[in-house]
Amino acid sequence: MTTAKIFQHGGSQAVRLPKAFRFDAKEVLIEKHGQEVVLRPIGQPTLKTFKQIAKHLAEQFPDASEFPEPPPRPKKHERSIVEF
């Protein structure tokens, strides 16, 4: 079992994690189970294709098919011209 130092950082309590316990993430989820505190990294999805983006969105928002269709885009001659 490995130990870590606890210290104050401003108004918060912080733990200095040993190198073997570093996260490859910018944020972690924190859960408390009784006296135990669990940290889980929040990974940023690395989506490189539209197919990967669509799959990710379908998994994250399974009820998205319930949203109404957006209104049709106006044709080019129907668009307003804004002058400054």
Residue frames as a rotation matrix with the C-alpha (Angstrom) as fourth column:
MET 1
0.584 0.812 0.000 0.00
0.812 -0.584 0.000 0.00
0.000 0.000 -1.000 0.00
THR 2
-0.466 -0.711 0.527 1.24
0.726 -0.647 -0.232 3.46
0.506 0.274 0.818 -0.93
THR 3
0.168 0.485 -0.858 0.69
0.836 -0.532 -0.137 6.62
-0.523 -0.694 -0.495 1.12
ALA 4
-0.118 -0.146 0.982 0.33
0.720 -0.694 -0.017 10.22
0.684 0.705 0.187 -0.04
LYS 5
-0.845 -0.247 -0.474 0.63
0.508 -0.648 -0.567 13.60
-0.167 -0.720 0.673 1.64
ILE 6
0.284 0.933 0.220 -2.45
0.915 -0.332 0.230 15.72
0.288 0.136 -0.948 2.40
PHE 7
-0.752 -0.536 -0.384 -2.11
0.621 -0.772 -0.137 19.52
-0.223 -0.341 0.913 2.48
GLN 8
0.289 0.817 -0.498 -4.18
0.522 -0.571 -0.634 22.71
-0.803 -0.077 -0.592 2.39
HIS 9
-0.744 -0.391 0.542 -4.44
0.668 -0.399 0.629 24.60
-0.029 0.830 0.557 -0.90
GLY 10
-0.661 0.544 0.517 -6.36
-0.336 -0.831 0.444 27.81
0.671 0.120 0.732 -0.30
GLY 11
-0.201 0.678 0.707 -9.66
-0.969 -0.034 -0.243 26.77
-0.141 -0.734 0.664 1.26
SER 12
0.709 0.465 -0.531 -9.44
-0.593 0.800 -0.090 23.23
0.383 0.378 0.843 -0.12
GLN 13
0.310 -0.601 0.736 -7.74
-0.462 0.581 0.670 20.07
-0.831 -0.548 -0.098 1.00
ALA 14
0.558 -0.200 -0.805 -5.44
-0.792 0.160 -0.589 18.47
0.247 0.967 -0.069 -1.58
VAL 15
0.686 -0.381 0.620 -3.59
0.000 0.852 0.524 15.18
-0.728 -0.359 0.584 -1.97
ARG 16
0.080 -0.744 -0.663 -0.23
-0.960 -0.237 0.149 14.91
-0.268 0.625 -0.733 -3.71
LEU 17
0.924 0.332 0.188 -0.48
-0.263 0.911 -0.316 11.77
-0.276 0.242 0.930 -5.83
PRO 18
-0.030 -0.951 0.308 2.67
-0.136 0.309 0.941 9.69
-0.990 -0.013 -0.139 -6.34
LYS 19
-0.503 -0.285 -0.816 3.88
-0.784 -0.247 0.570 9.35
-0.364 0.926 -0.099 -9.94
ALA 20
-0.994 0.081 0.067 2.46
0.098 0.940 0.326 5.83
-0.037 0.331 -0.943 -10.27
PHE 21
-0.315 0.943 -0.109 -1.06
0.785 0.194 -0.588 7.19
-0.534 -0.271 -0.801 -9.61
ARG 22
-0.720 0.004 -0.694 -1.07
-0.232 -0.944 0.235 10.12
-0.654 0.330 0.680 -12.06
PHE 23
0.277 0.879 0.389 -4.04
0.415 0.255 -0.873 10.60
-0.866 0.403 -0.294 -14.33
ASP 24
-0.840 -0.428 0.334 -3.82
0.472 -0.270 0.839 11.21
-0.269 0.863 0.429 -18.05
ALA 25
0.091 0.921 0.380 -6.73
0.888 -0.248 0.388 13.67
0.451 0.302 -0.840 -17.87
LYS 26
-0.636 -0.274 0.721 -7.44
0.059 -0.949 -0.309 17.28
0.769 -0.154 0.620 -16.92
GLU 27
-0.177 0.661 0.729 -10.39
-0.940 -0.334 0.075 16.45
0.293 -0.672 0.680 -14.66
VAL 28
-0.913 -0.020 -0.408 -11.56
0.080 0.971 -0.227 13.60
0.401 -0.240 -0.884 -12.44
LEU 29
0.222 0.971 0.090 -14.95
-0.286 -0.023 0.958 12.53
0.932 -0.239 0.272 -11.14
ILE 30
-0.831 -0.461 0.312 -15.05
-0.403 0.113 -0.908 12.29
0.383 -0.880 -0.280 -7.33
GLU 31
0.296 0.900 -0.320 -17.28
-0.244 0.396 0.885 9.85
0.924 -0.184 0.337 -5.46
LYS 32
-0.589 -0.415 0.694 -17.45
-0.771 0.030 -0.636 9.15
0.243 -0.909 -0.338 -1.76
HIS 33
0.271 0.579 -0.769 -18.41
-0.168 0.815 0.555 5.69
0.948 -0.022 0.318 -0.51
GLY 34
0.809 0.009 -0.588 -18.45
0.560 0.290 0.776 5.75
0.177 -0.957 0.230 3.29
GLN 35
0.616 -0.672 -0.412 -14.89
0.005 -0.520 0.854 6.67
-0.788 -0.528 -0.317 4.28
GLU 36
-0.230 -0.720 0.654 -13.46
0.715 0.331 0.616 5.93
-0.660 0.610 0.439 0.83
VAL 37
0.375 0.236 -0.897 -12.97
-0.408 -0.826 -0.388 8.55
-0.832 0.511 -0.213 -1.89
VAL 38
0.095 -0.258 0.961 -12.81
0.718 0.687 0.114 7.31
-0.690 0.679 0.250 -5.48
LEU 39
-0.002 -0.186 -0.983 -11.28
-0.502 -0.850 0.162 9.37
-0.865 0.493 -0.091 -8.31
ARG 40
0.199 0.093 0.976 -12.05
0.706 0.676 -0.208 8.51
-0.679 0.731 0.069 -11.94
PRO 41
-0.761 -0.537 -0.364 -10.48
0.145 -0.688 0.711 10.34
-0.632 0.488 0.601 -14.89
ILE 42
0.525 0.841 -0.130 -12.77
0.111 -0.219 -0.969 12.16
-0.844 0.494 -0.209 -17.28
GLY 43
-0.492 -0.734 0.467 -11.35
0.540 0.163 0.826 11.44
-0.682 0.659 0.317 -20.71
GLN 44
-0.070 0.400 -0.914 -11.96
-0.610 -0.742 -0.279 13.73
-0.790 0.537 0.296 -23.63
PRO 45
0.572 0.311 0.759 -13.36
0.319 0.769 -0.555 11.82
-0.756 0.559 0.340 -26.57
THR 46
-0.488 -0.747 -0.451 -10.98
-0.305 -0.339 0.890 11.72
-0.818 0.572 -0.062 -29.49
LEU 47
0.412 0.748 0.521 -13.43
0.400 0.365 -0.841 11.79
-0.819 0.555 -0.148 -32.37
LYS 48
-0.556 -0.774 -0.303 -11.79
-0.009 -0.359 0.933 12.01
-0.831 0.522 0.193 -35.76
THR 49
-0.947 0.270 0.172 -14.56
0.209 0.116 0.971 11.19
0.242 0.956 -0.166 -38.22
PHE 50
-0.465 0.859 0.213 -18.22
-0.820 -0.509 0.262 12.14
0.334 -0.053 0.941 -38.60
LYS 51
0.158 0.498 -0.853 -19.10
-0.124 0.867 0.483 8.47
0.980 0.030 0.199 -38.11
GLN 52
-0.528 -0.425 -0.735 -17.32
0.668 0.328 -0.668 8.46
0.525 -0.844 0.111 -34.71
ILE 53
-0.954 0.221 0.200 -19.06
-0.289 -0.855 -0.431 11.73
0.075 -0.469 0.880 -33.75
ALA 54
-0.132 0.969 -0.208 -22.47
-0.745 0.041 0.666 10.32
0.654 0.243 0.716 -34.73
LYS 55
0.043 0.094 -0.995 -21.85
0.336 0.936 0.103 7.13
0.941 -0.339 0.009 -32.74
HIS 56
-0.836 -0.421 -0.351 -20.72
0.475 -0.236 -0.848 9.12
0.274 -0.876 0.397 -29.69
LEU 57
-0.774 0.593 0.222 -23.76
-0.618 -0.784 -0.058 11.40
0.140 -0.182 0.973 -29.84
ALA 58
0.063 0.816 -0.574 -26.12
-0.465 0.533 0.707 8.43
0.883 0.222 0.414 -30.27
GLU 59
-0.194 -0.213 -0.958 -24.60
0.629 0.722 -0.288 6.79
0.752 -0.659 -0.006 -27.17
GLN 60
-0.937 -0.257 -0.236 -24.66
0.345 -0.578 -0.739 9.98
0.054 -0.774 0.630 -25.07
PHE 61
-0.611 0.764 -0.210 -28.12
-0.640 -0.632 -0.438 11.11
-0.467 -0.133 0.874 -26.17
PRO 62
-0.920 0.204 0.334 -30.18
0.313 0.896 0.315 7.98
-0.235 0.395 -0.888 -26.90
ASP 63
-0.007 0.997 -0.081 -33.47
0.750 -0.048 -0.660 9.95
-0.662 -0.065 -0.747 -26.85
ALA 64
-0.635 -0.326 -0.700 -32.28
-0.087 -0.870 0.485 12.46
-0.767 0.369 0.524 -29.44
SER 65
-0.887 0.338 0.314 -34.60
0.414 0.283 0.865 10.94
0.204 0.898 -0.391 -32.04
GLU 66
-0.011 0.930 -0.368 -37.45
0.984 -0.055 -0.169 12.54
-0.178 -0.364 -0.914 -30.07
PHE 67
-0.413 -0.186 -0.891 -36.27
0.178 -0.977 0.121 16.06
-0.893 -0.109 0.437 -30.93
PRO 68
0.707 0.705 0.054 -38.20
0.223 -0.149 -0.963 17.78
-0.671 0.694 -0.262 -33.74
GLU 69
0.106 -0.621 0.776 -36.55
0.994 0.074 -0.076 18.33
-0.010 0.780 0.626 -37.10
PRO 70
-0.496 -0.297 -0.816 -35.03
0.347 -0.929 0.128 21.80
-0.796 -0.220 0.564 -37.50
PRO 71
0.602 0.730 -0.323 -36.86
0.004 -0.408 -0.913 24.16
-0.798 0.549 -0.249 -39.85
PRO 72
0.497 -0.430 0.754 -35.66
0.864 0.328 -0.382 24.15
-0.082 0.841 0.534 -43.45
ARG 73
-0.420 -0.721 -0.551 -32.91
0.540 -0.687 0.487 26.60
-0.729 -0.093 0.678 -44.34
PRO 74
0.569 0.612 -0.549 -34.10
-0.077 -0.625 -0.777 29.54
-0.818 0.485 -0.309 -46.41
LYS 75
0.535 -0.362 0.764 -33.13
0.842 0.305 -0.445 29.48
-0.072 0.881 0.468 -50.04
LYS 76
-0.480 -0.873 -0.084 -30.39
0.858 -0.487 0.160 31.86
-0.181 0.004 0.984 -51.09
HIS 77
-0.617 0.260 0.743 -32.82
0.296 -0.798 0.525 34.38
0.730 0.544 0.415 -52.58
GLU 78
0.490 0.867 -0.088 -34.91
0.363 -0.112 0.925 34.34
0.792 -0.485 -0.370 -49.36
ARG 79
0.037 -0.569 -0.821 -32.03
0.998 0.056 0.006 35.22
0.043 -0.820 0.570 -47.03
SER 80
0.940 0.286 -0.185 -31.88
0.313 -0.939 0.144 38.68
-0.133 -0.193 -0.972 -45.53
ILE 81
0.064 -0.922 0.383 -28.99
0.695 -0.234 -0.679 40.95
0.716 0.310 0.626 -46.40
VAL 82
0.740 0.095 -0.666 -27.68
0.622 -0.475 0.623 42.81
-0.257 -0.875 -0.411 -43.40
GLU 83
0.265 -0.651 0.711 -25.82
0.457 -0.565 -0.687 46.05
0.849 0.507 0.148 -44.06
PHE 84
0.246 -0.293 -0.924 -23.61
0.946 -0.133 0.294 47.73
-0.209 -0.947 0.245 -41.50
